[in-house]
Amino acid sequence: MDRSPAKIFEALGDPIRRRILELLAATGEQPAGAIVTAVRRHAAISQPGVSQHLKALRDAGLVRTRAEGTRRCYTLDPDGIEAAQHWLAALHDSLAPFAQPLDALATEIARGTRARRTGGEISPAAPAGRAADPDAPAASPRAPSRSDPAAS
């Protein structure tokens, strides 16, 4: 059984397989016959066709099978579902590095808007790679020095 993301999402690419997973999620463990009946209400497919889809889901690690006499009962495999969720979560978390630069951009936009609204100056930006601290006291104007010609 291969629980690789490629195998899992390949199995999820088929609408009948997704329907089977939805059915098992809603009803819990089901015998193969009940699954066939439920799927045939939504699609024109033979019993061997549904069995092939169940096999593909089992090979991907998304469902488990249990023998009960001559019948096979199927249920969701939590390990396979967790593997899919883990892979999707990694995609979501991979966007985290973009959060800080976007926060810095939002701060700069807010400063510009505030400066236009109040008619004031925009405070100088922080050194490259660091966002300006909006809570830091404003820099005081430079006092003229004795050698400054504008001071005379």
One Martini backbone bead per residue (centre of mass of N, CA, C, O) as a GRO file, in nm:
protein
  152
    1MET     BB    1   0.095   0.038   0.025
    2ASP     BB    2   0.054   0.374  -0.106
    3ARG     BB    3   0.091   0.703   0.069
    4SER     BB    4   0.137   0.889  -0.149
    5PRO     BB    5   0.036   1.179  -0.277
    6ALA     BB    6   0.016   1.085  -0.569
    7LYS     BB    7  -0.169   0.839  -0.515
    8ILE     BB    8  -0.396   0.982  -0.367
    9PHE     BB    9  -0.464   1.206  -0.589
   10GLU     BB   10  -0.518   1.007  -0.811
   11ALA     BB   11  -0.762   0.876  -0.672
   12LEU     BB   12  -0.917   1.163  -0.636
   13GLY     BB   13  -0.962   1.223  -0.955
   14ASP     BB   14  -1.220   1.054  -0.922
   15PRO     BB   15  -1.559   1.086  -0.878
   16ILE     BB   16  -1.629   0.802  -0.774
   17ARG     BB   17  -1.420   0.791  -0.547
   18ARG     BB   18  -1.523   1.038  -0.398
   19ARG     BB   19  -1.806   0.922  -0.346
   20ILE     BB   20  -1.713   0.686  -0.174
   21LEU     BB   21  -1.582   0.857   0.049
   22GLU     BB   22  -1.836   1.015   0.125
   23LEU     BB   23  -2.000   0.771   0.207
   24LEU     BB   24  -1.806   0.666   0.431
   25ALA     BB   25  -1.810   0.930   0.597
   26ALA     BB   26  -2.129   0.924   0.649
   27THR     BB   27  -2.164   0.587   0.729
   28GLY     BB   28  -1.924   0.419   0.728
   29GLU     BB   29  -1.924   0.108   0.732
   30GLN     BB   30  -1.933  -0.097   0.424
   31PRO     BB   31  -2.049  -0.296   0.205
   32ALA     BB   32  -1.996  -0.347  -0.120
   33GLY     BB   33  -2.297  -0.363  -0.207
   34ALA     BB   34  -2.379  -0.082  -0.091
   35ILE     BB   35  -2.182   0.080  -0.262
   36VAL     BB   36  -2.284  -0.002  -0.536
   37THR     BB   37  -2.572   0.103  -0.502
   38ALA     BB   38  -2.499   0.402  -0.443
   39VAL     BB   39  -2.335   0.458  -0.705
   40ARG     BB   40  -2.563   0.371  -0.913
   41ARG     BB   41  -2.745   0.625  -0.849
   42HIS     BB   42  -2.510   0.827  -0.997
   43ALA     BB   43  -2.399   0.585  -1.190
   44ALA     BB   44  -2.303   0.408  -1.476
   45ILE     BB   45  -2.210   0.105  -1.316
   46SER     BB   46  -2.049  -0.167  -1.240
   47GLN     BB   47  -1.945  -0.384  -1.008
   48PRO     BB   48  -1.650  -0.414  -1.116
   49GLY     BB   49  -1.599  -0.110  -1.126
   50VAL     BB   50  -1.625  -0.054  -0.823
   51SER     BB   51  -1.405  -0.255  -0.737
   52GLN     BB   52  -1.175  -0.100  -0.876
   53HIS     BB   53  -1.207   0.156  -0.708
   54LEU     BB   54  -1.158   0.022  -0.433
   55LYS     BB   55  -0.874  -0.075  -0.499
   56ALA     BB   56  -0.749   0.204  -0.550
   57LEU     BB   57  -0.809   0.310  -0.263
   58ARG     BB   58  -0.652   0.089  -0.115
   59ASP     BB   59  -0.371   0.135  -0.257
   60ALA     BB   60  -0.368   0.444  -0.147
   61GLY     BB   61  -0.484   0.435   0.166
   62LEU     BB   62  -0.811   0.526   0.205
   63VAL     BB   63  -0.894   0.222   0.252
   64ARG     BB   64  -1.049  -0.045   0.426
   65THR     BB   65  -1.057  -0.401   0.476
   66ARG     BB   66  -1.312  -0.652   0.571
   67ALA     BB   67  -1.379  -0.966   0.654
   68GLU     BB   68  -1.729  -1.114   0.628
   69GLY     BB   69  -1.697  -1.384   0.525
   70THR     BB   70  -1.796  -1.316   0.191
   71ARG     BB   71  -1.758  -1.029   0.276
   72ARG     BB   72  -1.681  -0.682   0.217
   73CYS     BB   73  -1.557  -0.422   0.420
   74TYR     BB   74  -1.567  -0.063   0.424
   75THR     BB   75  -1.329   0.198   0.521
   76LEU     BB   76  -1.175   0.445   0.637
   77ASP     BB   77  -0.834   0.557   0.636
   78PRO     BB   78  -0.680   0.759   0.856
   79ASP     BB   79  -0.389   0.756   0.743
   80GLY     BB   80  -0.456   0.856   0.455
   81ILE     BB   81  -0.601   1.115   0.532
   82GLU     BB   82  -0.360   1.234   0.689
   83ALA     BB   83  -0.163   1.246   0.451
   84ALA     BB   84  -0.330   1.449   0.288
   85GLN     BB   85  -0.343   1.672   0.505
   86HIS     BB   86  -0.038   1.711   0.536
   87TRP     BB   87   0.019   1.800   0.247
   88LEU     BB   88  -0.175   2.045   0.249
   89ALA     BB   89  -0.047   2.191   0.493
   90ALA     BB   90   0.228   2.240   0.358
   91LEU     BB   91   0.116   2.440   0.154
   92HIS     BB   92   0.011   2.647   0.350
   93ASP     BB   93   0.288   2.693   0.510
   94SER     BB   94   0.455   2.795   0.254
   95LEU     BB   95   0.326   3.099   0.284
   96ALA     BB   96   0.451   3.229   0.545
   97PRO     BB   97   0.700   3.404   0.429
   98PHE     BB   98   0.487   3.631   0.313
   99ALA     BB   99   0.372   3.780   0.563
  100GLN     BB  100   0.584   3.994   0.652
  101PRO     BB  101   0.610   4.161   0.387
  102LEU     BB  102   0.304   4.232   0.382
  103ASP     BB  103   0.301   4.385   0.648
  104ALA     BB  104   0.502   4.603   0.559
  105LEU     BB  105   0.333   4.711   0.327
  106ALA     BB  106   0.086   4.792   0.496
  107THR     BB  107   0.239   5.002   0.665
  108GLU     BB  108   0.326   5.189   0.430
  109ILE     BB  109   0.043   5.250   0.330
  110ALA     BB  110  -0.062   5.373   0.594
  111ARG     BB  111   0.141   5.606   0.607
  112GLY     BB  112   0.061   5.740   0.341
  113THR     BB  113  -0.234   5.790   0.415
  114ARG     BB  114  -0.183   5.955   0.671
  115ALA     BB  115  -0.013   6.179   0.536
  116ARG     BB  116  -0.233   6.278   0.340
  117ARG     BB  117  -0.452   6.340   0.557
  118THR     BB  118  -0.248   6.535   0.742
  119GLY     BB  119   0.000   6.663   0.571
  120GLY     BB  120   0.243   6.497   0.628
  121GLU     BB  121   0.516   6.326   0.680
  122ILE     BB  122   0.711   6.067   0.587
  123SER     BB  123   0.872   5.845   0.735
  124PRO     BB  124   1.145   5.692   0.738
  125ALA     BB  125   1.277   5.419   0.646
  126ALA     BB  126   1.401   5.140   0.708
  127PRO     BB  127   1.627   4.941   0.683
  128ALA     BB  128   1.711   4.704   0.499
  129GLY     BB  129   1.502   4.426   0.601
  130ARG     BB  130   1.344   4.640   0.788
  131ALA     BB  131   1.095   4.740   0.973
  132ALA     BB  132   0.936   4.991   1.088
  133ASP     BB  133   0.868   5.140   1.397
  134PRO     BB  134   0.561   5.270   1.494
  135ASP     BB  135   0.649   5.317   1.820
  136ALA     BB  136   0.865   5.496   1.763
  137PRO     BB  137   1.016   5.773   1.801
  138ALA     BB  138   1.058   6.053   1.661
  139ALA     BB  139   1.274   6.228   1.495
  140SER     BB  140   1.466   6.483   1.556
  141PRO     BB  141   1.569   6.762   1.468
  142ARG     BB  142   1.844   6.908   1.354
  143ALA     BB  143   2.090   7.072   1.492
  144PRO     BB  144   2.269   7.334   1.444
  145SER     BB  145   2.581   7.401   1.356
  146ARG     BB  146   2.858   7.610   1.346
  147SER     BB  147   2.929   7.504   1.040
  148ASP     BB  148   2.650   7.593   0.952
  149PRO     BB  149   2.539   7.820   0.719
  150ALA     BB  150   2.226   7.830   0.801
  151ALA     BB  151   2.282   7.939   1.105
  152SER     BB  152   2.371   8.258   1.025
   0.00000   0.00000   0.00000
